[in-house]
Amino acid sequence: MKNRKILALLVCFTLILSACAQETAPSSSASAIEEEPLNSPITKEEEEPLTTSDTESAPGDVTEQFEIFSPYEALSEKEIIHLGADGFSGSDEEIARSILDWQRQHMQYIGDPRQKPDISHPMRWNYFLPGIFPVSEMIQERVLDNGLIYGLCWDYAAIYSAIANYYGLETRVTAFKVYMSDTNPSIDKSTANGMGPDEFEAMKPLLERHELSLSYDQISRAARETWSHYRAEVNIEGKWTAFDGVPSISDEYADDVNYDVAPWDEGYDPDLLYKEGSFGNNGMPPQASNAVDLHALSEMLASAPAPGYEGITDAAGNPNRAASMEDLLAGKGLVPYFQDTEKINGFLKKTIESDEIRILYEEGTGKKFYCIADEMIYTMEEITAEEYIPLYNALTGEEMTEEEFLTYVQ
């Protein structure tokens, strides 16, 4: 029996996607504004601080720690005055255009994380934990030396909506609902979700400010890929009209074909965020073979794919397979089949020693061998066919026989 390395589920540096990164970036020659810099402190005297709830339970019998809310709720009058966005008047359309003009003067688009490593943080963090980084804080903390507020398309849509909501306009945020990983072959979809350690370190002060006891594993499990482009829309005389403040928008994002409403809480999944124990203890990689309860996972996957879950189509043509380890451990989809060792390693977030068993098994049986499932199960030196086969079949949806196990796997 060959020794097999213990699966390390979350030793990862996942790609921090910057939605809208493929848009044409604006000129860097934006002039400084003459008014008061936007990075001076603002206090909300009349608004209550964010609250946490220790009693509210979410579906799946988890206890929520943070009372989520729309990150682009209406700004206060004091904030509007501070921004220089006060005094807009006229019809709804005139006010809507005034807000757009304001953005062109007071905001700067940055789509390259090499310029600003935190460029996608509000978009990503508010997606899985809505309200954790609201517009009221963004306008204070995301300011360049020239006084301009910087951001991605989501920042533009969110800030526009927060100002429009102050003026009583009927607004919504819509998204070009295509993932970057679907259009850019260089992005591995199995690594598009999750959160890297550096980003988690950047988020920790915000978690501590709200007294949230969420580990790296929980946050990484909940962090998901966001849409390619976001924009604000206003209801003008019964018709939704887009007001996209991003400069030099590409033709791809200028049409209405792929735009759908993006609810402010669409990425919130308390089961992924608050459940504990799926990845090990205290945010560290699993150090024992029982860090993942494979029997419990097998029961969850009996009803996979989860309703509405798209996942990926794997190399064997199986649809709705888990797009990432996080999705797999959440029971959303069965283990995907990959023949490419790099894809296997990307999914596992570790390096497998060899796929010799896969080659022998497939040549001898004519079936596909799911290395990911094998690496998850084979965490001890010896395992019987009675233990291995039910787990393998449950994780993969295949029908391995005892003869096949004894001949090729063992």
C-alpha positions in Angstrom: 0.0 0.0 0.0 1.4 3.4 -1.0 1.7 6.2 1.6 -0.5 9.0 0.5 -0.1 12.6 1.7 -2.8 14.2 3.8 -4.9 16.6 1.8 -4.2 20.2 2.6 -7.4 21.9 1.5 -6.6 25.6 1.9 -3.0 26.4 1.3 -3.9 28.7 -1.5 -3.1 31.9 -3.2 -6.3 32.3 -5.1 -6.6 34.8 -7.9 -8.1 38.0 -6.6 -10.3 38.9 -9.5 -10.8 42.5 -10.5 -14.1 42.7 -12.2 -14.1 45.1 -15.1 -10.4 44.6 -15.4 -10.8 44.2 -19.2 -12.5 47.5 -19.6 -10.5 50.3 -21.2 -8.9 52.2 -18.4 -9.3 56.0 -18.3 -6.5 58.4 -18.7 -4.4 59.0 -15.6 -4.5 62.8 -16.2 -7.6 63.4 -14.1 -7.2 66.8 -12.5 -7.3 67.5 -8.8 -10.5 69.1 -7.5 -10.3 72.3 -5.6 -12.8 71.5 -2.9 -12.1 70.0 0.5 -10.3 66.6 0.3 -12.7 63.7 0.7 -10.5 61.8 3.2 -11.4 63.9 6.3 -13.3 62.0 9.0 -17.1 61.9 8.8 -19.2 60.9 11.8 -22.8 59.8 11.7 -24.4 61.5 14.6 -28.0 60.5 14.0 -27.4 56.9 12.7 -27.1 53.9 14.9 -23.9 51.8 14.7 -23.9 48.5 13.0 -25.3 45.8 15.2 -24.6 42.1 15.5 -27.1 39.4 16.2 -26.3 36.4 18.4 -29.8 35.0 18.2 -30.8 35.2 14.6 -30.5 31.9 12.9 -30.0 31.4 9.2 -31.1 28.4 7.0 -29.0 25.4 7.9 -29.2 26.2 11.6 -26.3 28.6 11.7 -26.0 31.7 14.0 -25.4 34.9 12.1 -22.9 37.4 13.6 -23.5 40.4 11.4 -26.8 42.0 10.4 -26.4 42.5 6.7 -27.7 45.5 4.9 -27.4 47.2 1.5 -23.9 48.7 1.2 -25.4 51.5 -0.9 -28.0 52.8 1.4 -28.8 56.5 1.0 -26.0 58.8 2.3 -26.7 61.4 4.9 -27.1 65.1 4.2 -23.8 65.7 5.9 -22.0 63.2 3.7 -23.7 64.6 0.5 -22.5 68.1 1.4 -19.0 66.9 2.2 -18.9 65.2 -1.2 -20.0 68.3 -3.0 -23.0 66.4 -4.3 -25.6 68.7 -2.8 -28.0 71.0 -4.5 -29.0 68.8 -7.5 -32.5 69.7 -8.6 -35.0 69.3 -11.5 -36.6 66.2 -12.9 -35.5 62.6 -12.0 -33.6 62.5 -15.2 -31.9 65.8 -14.6 -30.9 64.8 -11.1 -29.7 61.4 -12.4 -27.5 63.1 -15.0 -26.1 65.5 -12.4 -25.0 62.6 -10.3 -23.3 61.1 -13.4 -21.5 64.4 -14.0 -20.4 64.5 -10.4 -18.8 61.1 -10.8 -16.9 62.2 -13.9 -15.4 65.0 -11.8 -14.8 63.3 -8.5 -14.0 59.7 -9.2 -11.1 57.9 -10.9 -11.3 54.5 -12.4 -8.5 52.0 -11.5 -8.8 48.5 -12.9 -5.3 47.2 -12.2 -4.6 45.6 -8.8 -0.9 46.4 -9.4 -1.8 50.0 -9.0 -4.1 49.5 -6.0 -4.0 46.0 -4.4 -7.2 46.8 -2.6 -9.1 47.7 -5.7 -11.6 44.8 -5.6 -12.0 44.6 -1.9 -15.4 46.5 -1.5 -16.9 44.6 -4.4 -15.7 41.2 -3.2 -16.3 41.7 0.6 -19.8 43.2 0.2 -20.7 40.4 -2.1 -20.5 37.7 0.5 -21.0 39.9 3.6 -23.2 42.8 2.5 -22.7 46.0 4.4 -19.3 45.1 5.8 -17.7 47.9 3.7 -20.6 50.4 2.8 -20.4 53.4 0.6 -20.4 55.7 3.7 -17.0 54.2 4.5 -15.7 53.8 1.0 -16.0 57.6 0.3 -13.7 58.2 3.3 -11.1 55.5 2.9 -10.7 55.2 -0.9 -9.4 58.6 -1.8 -6.3 59.4 -3.9 -3.8 62.2 -3.1 -5.5 64.3 -5.8 -8.8 64.1 -3.8 -10.5 61.7 -6.2 -12.4 58.6 -5.0 -11.0 55.6 -6.8 -12.7 52.3 -7.6 -13.9 49.7 -10.1 -17.2 49.6 -11.9 -18.9 48.2 -8.7 -17.7 51.2 -6.7 -19.1 53.6 -9.4 -22.5 51.7 -9.3 -22.6 51.6 -5.5 -21.6 55.3 -4.9 -24.0 56.4 -7.7 -26.9 54.5 -6.0 -26.1 55.8 -2.6 -26.3 59.4 -3.8 -29.4 58.7 -6.0 -31.1 57.1 -3.0 -30.5 60.3 -1.0 -32.4 62.2 -3.7 -35.2 59.7 -3.6 -34.7 58.3 -7.0 -35.7 54.7 -7.7 -32.5 52.9 -8.3 -31.1 49.4 -8.8 -27.7 47.9 -9.6 -27.5 45.5 -12.6 -24.6 43.3 -13.6 -23.2 41.9 -16.9 -23.7 38.4 -15.6 -20.7 36.7 -17.2 -17.7 35.6 -15.1 -14.2 36.7 -16.1 -13.2 33.0 -15.7 -15.7 32.1 -18.5 -14.2 34.5 -21.0 -10.5 34.5 -20.1 -8.8 31.2 -20.6 -5.9 32.2 -18.4 -8.2 32.2 -15.3 -8.7 28.7 -13.8 -12.3 28.6 -12.6 -11.3 26.2 -9.8 -9.2 29.0 -8.3 -11.5 31.9 -9.1 -13.3 31.6 -5.8 -11.9 31.8 -2.3 -9.6 34.3 -0.7 -5.8 34.5 -0.5 -4.0 35.0 2.8 -2.9 38.5 1.9 -6.5 39.6 1.2 -7.7 38.0 4.4 -5.0 40.0 6.4 -6.4 43.2 4.8 -9.9 42.3 5.8 -9.1 41.3 9.4 -9.3 44.9 10.8 -12.8 45.2 9.4 -13.8 41.9 11.0 -12.3 42.9 14.3 -14.1 46.3 14.2 -17.4 44.5 14.0 -16.3 41.8 16.5 -16.8 39.0 13.9 -15.1 35.7 14.9 -14.7 34.4 11.4 -11.7 32.3 10.5 -9.7 32.4 7.3 -11.3 29.1 6.3 -14.8 30.5 6.7 -14.1 33.7 4.8 -12.3 31.9 2.0 -15.2 29.4 1.7 -17.7 32.2 1.4 -15.8 34.5 -1.0 -17.0 34.0 -4.5 -16.2 35.2 -8.0 -18.1 38.4 -8.9 -19.6 39.5 -12.2 -17.7 41.1 -15.0 -19.3 44.5 -14.9 -21.8 46.4 -12.7 -23.7 49.6 -13.4 -26.4 51.7 -11.7 -29.9 52.2 -13.3 -32.6 54.7 -12.5 -36.3 54.4 -13.2 -37.1 57.4 -15.4 -40.8 57.7 -16.1 -41.3 53.9 -15.9 -38.2 52.9 -17.9 -35.0 51.7 -16.4 -32.1 53.8 -17.7 -28.4 52.9 -17.2 -26.1 55.6 -15.8 -22.6 54.1 -16.0 -20.0 56.4 -14.8 -17.0 54.3 -15.8 -15.0 56.1 -18.4 -14.3 54.6 -21.8 -16.6 51.7 -21.3 -16.0 49.0 -23.9 -18.6 48.1 -26.5 -19.0 44.7 -24.9 -20.4 46.3 -21.8 -22.4 49.0 -23.5 -25.4 46.9 -24.6 -28.2 45.5 -22.4 -28.2 41.9 -23.5 -26.4 40.3 -20.6 -27.6 42.7 -17.8 -29.7 41.4 -15.0 -30.6 42.8 -11.6 -27.9 42.1 -9.0 -29.6 42.1 -5.6 -27.3 43.5 -2.9 -27.5 40.2 -1.0 -27.2 37.8 -3.9 -23.8 36.5 -2.8 -24.7 36.0 0.9 -24.7 32.4 2.0 -24.7 32.0 5.8 -24.1 28.3 5.5 -20.8 28.9 3.8 -19.8 31.8 6.0 -20.7 30.7 9.5 -20.5 26.9 9.5 -17.4 25.6 11.1 -15.3 22.5 10.9 -15.2 21.8 7.2 -11.6 22.8 6.7 -9.9 22.1 10.0 -9.4 24.1 13.2 -8.9 27.8 13.7 -8.3 28.6 10.1 -5.3 26.3 9.7 -5.0 23.6 7.1 -6.2 20.2 8.2 -3.5 18.2 10.0 -5.4 15.0 10.5 -7.2 12.6 8.2 -10.5 13.3 10.0 -10.4 17.1 9.3 -13.0 16.5 6.7 -15.9 14.3 7.5 -16.2 12.4 4.2 -19.1 10.4 5.3 -21.1 13.5 6.1 -20.0 15.1 2.8 -21.1 11.9 1.0 -24.6 12.3 2.4 -24.7 16.0 1.3 -23.6 15.1 -2.2 -26.4 12.5 -2.6 -28.6 15.4 -3.6 -26.0 17.2 -5.7 -26.0 19.4 -7.7 -27.6 21.9 -5.3 -30.7 23.6 -6.8 -29.6 26.4 -9.2 -25.9 25.5 -9.0 -24.2 25.7 -12.3 -20.6 24.9 -11.4 -18.5 23.7 -14.3 -18.5 21.1 -17.0 -15.4 19.0 -16.4 -13.0 17.3 -18.8 -15.3 14.2 -18.9 -18.3 16.3 -20.0 -20.0 16.1 -16.6 -22.1 19.3 -16.1 -22.7 21.0 -12.7 -19.6 19.7 -11.1 -18.0 21.5 -8.2 -16.1 24.5 -9.5 -13.8 24.7 -6.4 -13.0 22.8 -3.3 -15.1 25.2 -1.3 -18.1 24.4 -3.5 -17.4 20.7 -3.1 -17.2 20.8 0.7 -20.5 22.8 0.7 -22.1 19.9 -1.1 -23.0 22.0 -4.2 -21.6 19.6 -6.8 -19.8 16.3 -7.2 -16.0 16.0 -7.7 -15.0 17.1 -11.2 -12.8 15.0 -13.5 -9.6 16.5 -14.7 -6.9 14.8 -16.7 -4.6 17.8 -16.6 -2.4 17.5 -13.5 -2.2 21.3 -13.2 -6.0 21.5 -13.0 -6.0 18.8 -10.4 -3.4 20.6 -8.3 -5.2 23.9 -8.7 -8.4 22.3 -7.4 -6.7 20.6 -4.5 -4.4 23.5 -3.8 -1.5 21.1 -3.4 0.8 19.1 -5.6 0.0 15.4 -6.2 3.1 13.1 -6.6 1.9 11.2 -9.6 -1.1 10.3 -11.7 0.3 6.9 -12.5 -2.7 5.2 -10.8 -5.1 7.3 -13.0 -3.4 6.1 -16.2 -3.3 2.5 -15.2 -6.9 2.5 -14.0 -8.2 4.2 -17.1 -6.2 2.0 -19.5 -7.4 -1.1 -17.6 -11.0 -0.3 -17.1 -12.0 2.2 -19.7 -13.4 4.4 -17.0 -12.4 7.8 -15.7 -10.4 7.9 -12.5 -11.1 11.0 -10.3 -7.7 11.9 -8.7 -9.3 14.6 -6.6 -11.6 12.1 -4.8 -8.7 9.6 -4.4 -6.5 12.3 -2.8 -9.3 13.2 -0.4 -10.0 9.6 0.7 -6.5 8.2 0.8 -5.2 10.0 3.9 -4.0 6.9 5.7 -1.5 4.1 4.9 -4.1 1.4 4.7 -7.8 1.5 3.7 -10.1 -1.4 2.9 -12.2 -1.7 -0.2 -15.3 -1.6 2.0 -14.2 1.9 3.3 -12.8 3.4 0.1 -15.3 2.4 -2.6 -18.5 3.8 -1.1 -16.8 7.1 -0.5 -15.2 7.3 -3.9 -18.5 6.5 -5.6 -20.4 9.0 -3.5 -17.9 11.8 -4.2 -17.7 11.1 -8.0 -21.1 9.6 -9.0 -19.1 6.6 -10.4 -19.4 2.9 -9.8 -16.0 1.5 -8.9 -16.0 -2.2 -8.2 -14.0 -4.1 -5.5 -12.1 -5.9 -8.3 -11.1 -2.5 -9.8 -10.0 -1.2 -6.5 -7.9 -4.3 -5.6 -6.3 -4.5 -9.1 -5.5 -0.8 -9.7 -5.9 1.4 -6.7 -4.6 -0.7 -3.9 
